[in-house]
C-alpha cells in the first residue's frame, strides 16, 4: 500500500504540473485564435461581394461545376496524447465520412496522430506536417494549402474536406467537417448592389481566382490555430480529471493503509495480552 501511495503521489504531481502547463498554453493559443478570426470576414466579404454583383462567376471553384470522383481530406490532430478524446473524435468523424466515398480518398495530415492511424490502415498520405500546431505560422499553412489547391486545379481531386476541432469554450469543443472546395454560394437578395460599376483588373475571373486560394489558406490556418486551442483546452481538462482521480485514489489508499496498520497493531496487542495470560 505504501508503494502504491508513493506511485500515485508521483503521478498526481506530474498530472498537476501538466495541467498548469496546458492552462498557460491555452491562454496564449486562445489569444492567437481570437486575433486570427478578426480578419476572416474581409476576404469572405470580398468573395461574396463579387458573387452577388457579377452575373457570370467562374464555376471552377463552385459546387456543381464538376463531377465529384476523388476527395482529399485535410485532417487536423495533435502530435501527442493525454488530451482525452480530442484525437479519437476527429478520427471517428473522418472514418464516418470516408465510408460514404466510392473511391479511396487522399489524406493530408496535420499532426502525427491522424497520420499514424490512417497510414497503418493503408490510406494514401499525400503529405504530413508534424510541427506542433501552435508553432505553425501562416506561411506554413500556405505550404499546406498550395499543393491541395494545385491538385484540385489539375483535376487529381474533385473535393477538399477539412476536419478539425472547433473551439466553443474552455470546457467544450466540437469536431467540425467543412467543405473547402468546391464551396457553395447562393445569391443574397438582401446584399446591396454596387451603385457604381466596379471594375476588376486584369479581369473579374482573375480577381476571383486570386481570392479563392487566399480564402483556402486563411481557412486552413484558422482551423490549425483553433485546433491547437482545443487541444490545450482538452489536455488541461484531461489532466485536471486525472489529478482529481489521483487525489481520490490517495484518500482511499490512505484509508486502507490506516486500517491495515490499525489491524496490525491490534493483532500485536492481542498477541502480547495472550502471551501475558499464558505466563500466568
Secondary structure, DSSP 8 states (H G I E B T S, - for coil): -HHHHHHHHHHHHHHHHHHHHHHHHHHHHHHHHHHHHTTHHHHHHHHHHHHHH-S---STTBTTSS----EEEEEE--SS--STTHHHHHHHHHHHHHTT-SS--EEEEESHHHHHHHHHTT-EEEEEE-S-GGG--HHHHHHHHHHHHHHHHHTS-SEEEEEEEEEEETTEEEEEEEEEESB-----TTS---SS----SS-HHHHHHHHHHHHHHHHHHHHHHHHHHHHHHHHHHHHHHHHHHHHHHHHHHHHHHHHHHHHHHHHHHHHHHHHHHHH-
